[in-house]
Amino acid sequence: MLCNLIHNIHKEGYIIIMISFLLSCIGFAISCSLGIIFLVASLLCIYFFRDPIRIVPEGDHLIISPADGIILNIEQVNSPIDNSTQVLCISIFLNVLNVHVNRIPVSGTIKATEYIPGRFISASLNKSSELNERQRIVIESNVNHHTIIVDQIAGLIARRIVCNAYEGQNVNSGERFGIIRFGSRVNIYLPLNIHISAFKGQTVIGGETILAYLEDYPHKQLTAKFI
């Protein structure tokens, strides 16, 4: 049971959880109430860094949500890597209670990664997409070689973005590629000529919810895998 619990915690949380449990032990040695406070903090850390297995729909034509959260906006904007190109931006807001592990939205190849320094205003505000610290990955899809861009955006509380993707890497939809600590935002930029199934206000699950289809056959029978 303990092994299963550890397996379902993201490695970025190990040190923080160990420190919080150590503080709870010290706290109990000082007073029961102090120990309880640190113990509750430890349990909250475990909850925050949880990394549950997801049932990922299979298909190179699928665009899967890269994060848990709620869709704040779906709008046509200039591409963040090419101002002359219009793309569709789906913005997903993650509150502190959401799973913060990020997943690859489409099968393909990582063409580029870029770290962009910035501010730490609330990730629920639209201007955070341009002003906040963020990490970008650019994916070339296996189907029709579309360019898909994912931005991990830090929030008011989040001060650490982890991205394990690297240029030239072949990736499959649903694979874990990083995590953003505490409240944050993930933007995914898609080509205009695809079938969108997501909608504003929708609650999405990273690695499970289908946001769009790269080819016009959304009714094709799907299979799934556990990741």
LUMKOL-741375 format. One record per residue (C-alpha): x, y negated, z; residue number from 1. Coordinates in nm, 2 decimals. Layout:
BEGIN
<r X="X" Y="Y" Z="Z" num="NUM"/>
...
***
This chain:
BEGIN
<r X="0.00" Y="0.00" Z="0.00" num="1"/>
<r X="0.28" Y="-0.24" Z="0.09" num="2"/>
<r X="0.46" Y="-0.16" Z="-0.24" num="3"/>
<r X="0.14" Y="-0.24" Z="-0.43" num="4"/>
<r X="0.11" Y="-0.57" Z="-0.24" num="5"/>
<r X="0.47" Y="-0.67" Z="-0.32" num="6"/>
<r X="0.42" Y="-0.56" Z="-0.69" num="7"/>
<r X="0.12" Y="-0.80" Z="-0.71" num="8"/>
<r X="0.32" Y="-1.10" Z="-0.59" num="9"/>
<r X="0.52" Y="-1.31" Z="-0.83" num="10"/>
<r X="0.89" Y="-1.30" Z="-0.75" num="11"/>
<r X="0.90" Y="-1.69" Z="-0.73" num="12"/>
<r X="0.70" Y="-1.65" Z="-0.40" num="13"/>
<r X="0.93" Y="-1.40" Z="-0.23" num="14"/>
<r X="1.16" Y="-1.64" Z="-0.05" num="15"/>
<r X="0.88" Y="-1.88" Z="0.05" num="16"/>
<r X="0.67" Y="-1.60" Z="0.19" num="17"/>
<r X="0.97" Y="-1.45" Z="0.38" num="18"/>
<r X="1.05" Y="-1.79" Z="0.53" num="19"/>
<r X="0.69" Y="-1.85" Z="0.63" num="20"/>
<r X="0.67" Y="-1.51" Z="0.80" num="21"/>
<r X="1.00" Y="-1.58" Z="0.98" num="22"/>
<r X="0.86" Y="-1.92" Z="1.10" num="23"/>
<r X="0.55" Y="-1.74" Z="1.22" num="24"/>
<r X="0.76" Y="-1.50" Z="1.43" num="25"/>
<r X="0.95" Y="-1.79" Z="1.58" num="26"/>
<r X="0.62" Y="-1.97" Z="1.63" num="27"/>
<r X="0.47" Y="-1.68" Z="1.83" num="28"/>
<r X="0.79" Y="-1.68" Z="2.05" num="29"/>
<r X="0.71" Y="-2.04" Z="2.13" num="30"/>
<r X="0.33" Y="-2.03" Z="2.15" num="31"/>
<r X="0.05" Y="-1.82" Z="2.02" num="32"/>
<r X="-0.12" Y="-2.12" Z="1.85" num="33"/>
<r X="0.19" Y="-2.22" Z="1.67" num="34"/>
<r X="0.25" Y="-1.86" Z="1.55" num="35"/>
<r X="-0.11" Y="-1.84" Z="1.42" num="36"/>
<r X="-0.06" Y="-2.16" Z="1.22" num="37"/>
<r X="0.25" Y="-2.03" Z="1.05" num="38"/>
<r X="0.09" Y="-1.69" Z="1.00" num="39"/>
<r X="-0.21" Y="-1.85" Z="0.82" num="40"/>
<r X="0.04" Y="-2.04" Z="0.61" num="41"/>
<r X="0.21" Y="-1.72" Z="0.52" num="42"/>
<r X="-0.11" Y="-1.56" Z="0.41" num="43"/>
<r X="-0.20" Y="-1.86" Z="0.20" num="44"/>
<r X="0.14" Y="-1.83" Z="0.03" num="45"/>
<r X="0.07" Y="-1.47" Z="-0.05" num="46"/>
<r X="-0.26" Y="-1.57" Z="-0.19" num="47"/>
<r X="-0.11" Y="-1.84" Z="-0.40" num="48"/>
<r X="0.17" Y="-1.63" Z="-0.55" num="49"/>
<r X="-0.06" Y="-1.34" Z="-0.63" num="50"/>
<r X="0.00" Y="-1.18" Z="-0.97" num="51"/>
<r X="-0.29" Y="-0.95" Z="-1.05" num="52"/>
<r X="-0.30" Y="-0.71" Z="-1.34" num="53"/>
<r X="-0.51" Y="-0.83" Z="-1.62" num="54"/>
<r X="-0.71" Y="-0.64" Z="-1.89" num="55"/>
<r X="-0.57" Y="-0.80" Z="-2.21" num="56"/>
<r X="-0.77" Y="-0.78" Z="-2.54" num="57"/>
<r X="-0.54" Y="-0.64" Z="-2.81" num="58"/>
<r X="-0.51" Y="-0.80" Z="-3.15" num="59"/>
<r X="-0.25" Y="-1.03" Z="-3.32" num="60"/>
<r X="-0.54" Y="-1.25" Z="-3.45" num="61"/>
<r X="-0.65" Y="-1.34" Z="-3.09" num="62"/>
<r X="-0.56" Y="-1.65" Z="-2.90" num="63"/>
<r X="-0.58" Y="-1.56" Z="-2.53" num="64"/>
<r X="-0.60" Y="-1.81" Z="-2.24" num="65"/>
<r X="-0.24" Y="-1.88" Z="-2.11" num="66"/>
<r X="-0.37" Y="-1.96" Z="-1.76" num="67"/>
<r X="-0.65" Y="-1.93" Z="-1.51" num="68"/>
<r X="-0.86" Y="-2.24" Z="-1.46" num="69"/>
<r X="-1.13" Y="-2.46" Z="-1.61" num="70"/>
<r X="-1.12" Y="-2.62" Z="-1.96" num="71"/>
<r X="-1.12" Y="-3.00" Z="-1.91" num="72"/>
<r X="-1.11" Y="-3.10" Z="-2.28" num="73"/>
<r X="-1.11" Y="-2.96" Z="-2.63" num="74"/>
<r X="-1.01" Y="-3.24" Z="-2.87" num="75"/>
<r X="-0.83" Y="-3.31" Z="-3.19" num="76"/>
<r X="-0.49" Y="-3.48" Z="-3.13" num="77"/>
<r X="-0.16" Y="-3.54" Z="-3.30" num="78"/>
<r X="0.07" Y="-3.24" Z="-3.27" num="79"/>
<r X="0.32" Y="-3.30" Z="-2.98" num="80"/>
<r X="0.60" Y="-3.19" Z="-3.22" num="81"/>
<r X="0.49" Y="-3.36" Z="-3.54" num="82"/>
<r X="0.28" Y="-3.68" Z="-3.52" num="83"/>
<r X="0.18" Y="-3.64" Z="-3.89" num="84"/>
<r X="-0.01" Y="-3.32" Z="-3.81" num="85"/>
<r X="-0.35" Y="-3.29" Z="-3.64" num="86"/>
<r X="-0.41" Y="-3.00" Z="-3.41" num="87"/>
<r X="-0.67" Y="-2.89" Z="-3.16" num="88"/>
<r X="-0.57" Y="-2.93" Z="-2.79" num="89"/>
<r X="-0.74" Y="-2.71" Z="-2.52" num="90"/>
<r X="-0.65" Y="-2.84" Z="-2.17" num="91"/>
<r X="-0.68" Y="-2.60" Z="-1.88" num="92"/>
<r X="-0.67" Y="-2.74" Z="-1.52" num="93"/>
<r X="-0.55" Y="-2.51" Z="-1.24" num="94"/>
<r X="-0.64" Y="-2.59" Z="-0.89" num="95"/>
<r X="-0.44" Y="-2.47" Z="-0.59" num="96"/>
<r X="-0.67" Y="-2.16" Z="-0.55" num="97"/>
<r X="-0.62" Y="-2.03" Z="-0.91" num="98"/>
<r X="-0.36" Y="-1.77" Z="-1.01" num="99"/>
<r X="-0.07" Y="-1.98" Z="-1.13" num="100"/>
<r X="0.12" Y="-1.72" Z="-1.34" num="101"/>
<r X="0.12" Y="-1.82" Z="-1.71" num="102"/>
<r X="0.08" Y="-1.57" Z="-2.00" num="103"/>
<r X="0.17" Y="-1.57" Z="-2.37" num="104"/>
<r X="-0.15" Y="-1.67" Z="-2.57" num="105"/>
<r X="-0.06" Y="-1.50" Z="-2.90" num="106"/>
<r X="0.17" Y="-1.23" Z="-3.03" num="107"/>
<r X="0.46" Y="-1.37" Z="-3.23" num="108"/>
<r X="0.81" Y="-1.52" Z="-3.20" num="109"/>
<r X="0.93" Y="-1.80" Z="-2.97" num="110"/>
<r X="1.07" Y="-2.06" Z="-3.22" num="111"/>
<r X="1.17" Y="-2.33" Z="-2.96" num="112"/>
<r X="1.15" Y="-2.42" Z="-2.59" num="113"/>
<r X="1.19" Y="-2.77" Z="-2.45" num="114"/>
<r X="1.20" Y="-2.92" Z="-2.10" num="115"/>
<r X="1.05" Y="-3.27" Z="-2.08" num="116"/>
<r X="1.11" Y="-3.47" Z="-1.75" num="117"/>
<r X="0.83" Y="-3.69" Z="-1.62" num="118"/>
<r X="0.61" Y="-3.80" Z="-1.34" num="119"/>
<r X="0.39" Y="-3.61" Z="-1.10" num="120"/>
<r X="0.04" Y="-3.77" Z="-1.13" num="121"/>
<r X="-0.27" Y="-3.56" Z="-1.08" num="122"/>
<r X="-0.29" Y="-3.29" Z="-1.35" num="123"/>
<r X="-0.67" Y="-3.34" Z="-1.37" num="124"/>
<r X="-0.61" Y="-3.67" Z="-1.55" num="125"/>
<r X="-0.57" Y="-3.67" Z="-1.92" num="126"/>
<r X="-0.26" Y="-3.90" Z="-1.91" num="127"/>
<r X="-0.07" Y="-3.63" Z="-1.73" num="128"/>
<r X="-0.03" Y="-3.45" Z="-2.06" num="129"/>
<r X="0.20" Y="-3.72" Z="-2.18" num="130"/>
<r X="0.34" Y="-3.86" Z="-1.86" num="131"/>
<r X="0.41" Y="-3.56" Z="-1.63" num="132"/>
<r X="0.71" Y="-3.32" Z="-1.62" num="133"/>
<r X="0.64" Y="-3.03" Z="-1.85" num="134"/>
<r X="0.79" Y="-2.73" Z="-2.02" num="135"/>
<r X="0.70" Y="-2.65" Z="-2.38" num="136"/>
<r X="0.72" Y="-2.33" Z="-2.58" num="137"/>
<r X="0.65" Y="-2.31" Z="-2.96" num="138"/>
<r X="0.53" Y="-1.98" Z="-3.09" num="139"/>
<r X="0.50" Y="-1.87" Z="-3.45" num="140"/>
<r X="0.21" Y="-1.62" Z="-3.46" num="141"/>
<r X="0.25" Y="-1.28" Z="-3.63" num="142"/>
<r X="-0.08" Y="-1.35" Z="-3.82" num="143"/>
<r X="-0.04" Y="-1.61" Z="-4.10" num="144"/>
<r X="0.27" Y="-1.76" Z="-3.92" num="145"/>
<r X="0.06" Y="-2.03" Z="-3.74" num="146"/>
<r X="0.24" Y="-2.26" Z="-3.50" num="147"/>
<r X="0.10" Y="-2.24" Z="-3.14" num="148"/>
<r X="0.23" Y="-2.48" Z="-2.87" num="149"/>
<r X="0.20" Y="-2.43" Z="-2.50" num="150"/>
<r X="0.28" Y="-2.70" Z="-2.25" num="151"/>
<r X="0.32" Y="-2.61" Z="-1.88" num="152"/>
<r X="0.25" Y="-2.94" Z="-1.70" num="153"/>
<r X="0.34" Y="-3.02" Z="-1.34" num="154"/>
<r X="0.07" Y="-3.18" Z="-1.12" num="155"/>
<r X="0.06" Y="-3.40" Z="-0.81" num="156"/>
<r X="0.17" Y="-3.12" Z="-0.58" num="157"/>
<r X="0.35" Y="-2.89" Z="-0.83" num="158"/>
<r X="0.72" Y="-2.97" Z="-0.84" num="159"/>
<r X="0.86" Y="-2.66" Z="-1.00" num="160"/>
<r X="0.78" Y="-2.51" Z="-1.34" num="161"/>
<r X="0.93" Y="-2.17" Z="-1.42" num="162"/>
<r X="0.95" Y="-2.06" Z="-1.78" num="163"/>
<r X="1.13" Y="-1.73" Z="-1.87" num="164"/>
<r X="1.06" Y="-1.75" Z="-2.25" num="165"/>
<r X="1.36" Y="-1.81" Z="-2.48" num="166"/>
<r X="1.41" Y="-1.90" Z="-2.84" num="167"/>
<r X="1.40" Y="-1.60" Z="-3.07" num="168"/>
<r X="1.21" Y="-1.38" Z="-2.83" num="169"/>
<r X="0.94" Y="-1.16" Z="-2.97" num="170"/>
<r X="0.63" Y="-1.18" Z="-2.75" num="171"/>
<r X="0.30" Y="-1.01" Z="-2.71" num="172"/>
<r X="-0.03" Y="-1.18" Z="-2.60" num="173"/>
<r X="-0.09" Y="-1.14" Z="-2.23" num="174"/>
<r X="0.28" Y="-1.11" Z="-2.13" num="175"/>
<r X="0.38" Y="-1.31" Z="-1.83" num="176"/>
<r X="0.63" Y="-1.59" Z="-1.92" num="177"/>
<r X="0.63" Y="-1.83" Z="-1.62" num="178"/>
<r X="0.45" Y="-1.99" Z="-1.33" num="179"/>
<r X="0.37" Y="-2.34" Z="-1.21" num="180"/>
<r X="0.36" Y="-2.39" Z="-0.84" num="181"/>
<r X="0.04" Y="-2.53" Z="-0.69" num="182"/>
<r X="-0.21" Y="-2.76" Z="-0.88" num="183"/>
<r X="-0.11" Y="-2.80" Z="-1.24" num="184"/>
<r X="-0.23" Y="-2.80" Z="-1.61" num="185"/>
<r X="-0.16" Y="-2.60" Z="-1.92" num="186"/>
<r X="-0.23" Y="-2.74" Z="-2.27" num="187"/>
<r X="-0.24" Y="-2.52" Z="-2.57" num="188"/>
<r X="-0.22" Y="-2.67" Z="-2.92" num="189"/>
<r X="-0.38" Y="-2.48" Z="-3.21" num="190"/>
<r X="-0.42" Y="-2.53" Z="-3.58" num="191"/>
<r X="-0.75" Y="-2.68" Z="-3.69" num="192"/>
<r X="-0.85" Y="-2.41" Z="-3.94" num="193"/>
<r X="-0.93" Y="-2.13" Z="-3.69" num="194"/>
<r X="-1.24" Y="-2.00" Z="-3.52" num="195"/>
<r X="-1.27" Y="-2.15" Z="-3.16" num="196"/>
<r X="-1.48" Y="-1.96" Z="-2.91" num="197"/>
<r X="-1.40" Y="-2.16" Z="-2.60" num="198"/>
<r X="-1.60" Y="-2.46" Z="-2.47" num="199"/>
<r X="-1.55" Y="-2.75" Z="-2.24" num="200"/>
<r X="-1.62" Y="-2.67" Z="-1.88" num="201"/>
<r X="-1.56" Y="-2.30" Z="-1.93" num="202"/>
<r X="-1.38" Y="-2.11" Z="-1.65" num="203"/>
<r X="-1.11" Y="-1.90" Z="-1.81" num="204"/>
<r X="-0.89" Y="-1.61" Z="-1.69" num="205"/>
<r X="-0.53" Y="-1.60" Z="-1.81" num="206"/>
<r X="-0.45" Y="-1.30" Z="-2.02" num="207"/>
<r X="-0.82" Y="-1.21" Z="-2.06" num="208"/>
<r X="-1.04" Y="-1.49" Z="-2.19" num="209"/>
<r X="-1.04" Y="-1.52" Z="-2.57" num="210"/>
<r X="-1.00" Y="-1.89" Z="-2.67" num="211"/>
<r X="-0.99" Y="-1.86" Z="-3.05" num="212"/>
<r X="-0.94" Y="-1.63" Z="-3.35" num="213"/>
<r X="-0.67" Y="-1.68" Z="-3.61" num="214"/>
<r X="-0.87" Y="-1.50" Z="-3.87" num="215"/>
<r X="-1.25" Y="-1.51" Z="-3.93" num="216"/>
<r X="-1.35" Y="-1.18" Z="-3.79" num="217"/>
<r X="-1.45" Y="-1.24" Z="-3.42" num="218"/>
<r X="-1.68" Y="-0.94" Z="-3.43" num="219"/>
<r X="-1.40" Y="-0.69" Z="-3.49" num="220"/>
<r X="-1.41" Y="-0.41" Z="-3.23" num="221"/>
<r X="-1.14" Y="-0.48" Z="-2.97" num="222"/>
<r X="-0.92" Y="-0.26" Z="-2.76" num="223"/>
<r X="-0.74" Y="-0.37" Z="-2.44" num="224"/>
<r X="-0.43" Y="-0.30" Z="-2.24" num="225"/>
<r X="-0.35" Y="-0.35" Z="-1.87" num="226"/>
<r X="-0.06" Y="-0.60" Z="-1.80" num="227"/>
***
